Amino acid sequence: MQGLFISFEGLDGAGKTTQVQLLTDLLISSGHKVTVTREPGGTPLGDKIRTLLLDLANSEMCAETEALLYAAARAQHVAQVIAPALARGEIVITDRYTDSTVVYQGAARTLNKNQLEALNEFAVKGVMPDLTILLDAEVALLQSRLAGRGECDRIEQEDVKFHEAVRQGFLALAARHSRIKVVPALGEQSDVQAAIATVVRQFLKERRI
């Protein structure tokens, strides 16, 4: 049986990493085999690329280089982790995927979206999420959360205008693609977790999984 692919998207500080782990625990407790991963990264090579992308010392990196590095990490990620796990019939959950490229490098960096989508297609070879959870919250709230963490990485330290463009880009994608379900990231962690669980359970029911 072919597996199921779930991606999480949203601004930094929205709680994706925490909610990915909570959903993973829920699915495993329900008897599912789950592979959890993230982007950029997910493989030894991808993690090296991640370091390049997020290092504050690389502030001179141009948008085109950034997009190509994300695509390189993603191609390795799909070939080495995601596609094999799906072939084994597992549920794959990733913290970020192709939508992040369209939004961060497209909506925020203003690169050509058609070229970015073609780059994504080249990297993933048709391996796309069945379901995407978009955690959404106001930029100002998430910026305050990030400030509480300490030093930000190269992407997190971008200004409010950049992150607002990212948020609006994600919401525009959600309006275009039915696989993207918007979940408010405000409120208690348990409330967000419950909302995600409801979305995923309904999806699994529809797929008879």
PyMOL commands that set and color helices and strands:
alter all, ss='L'
color gray80, all
select helices_A, chain A and resi 16-29+44-54+56-58+63-87+98-108+113-124+139-149+160-176+189-207
alter helices_A, ss='H'
color red, helices_A
select strands_A, chain A and resi 4-10+34-38+91-95+131-136+180-184
alter strands_A, ss='S'
color yellow, strands_A
deselect
rebuild
show_as cartoon
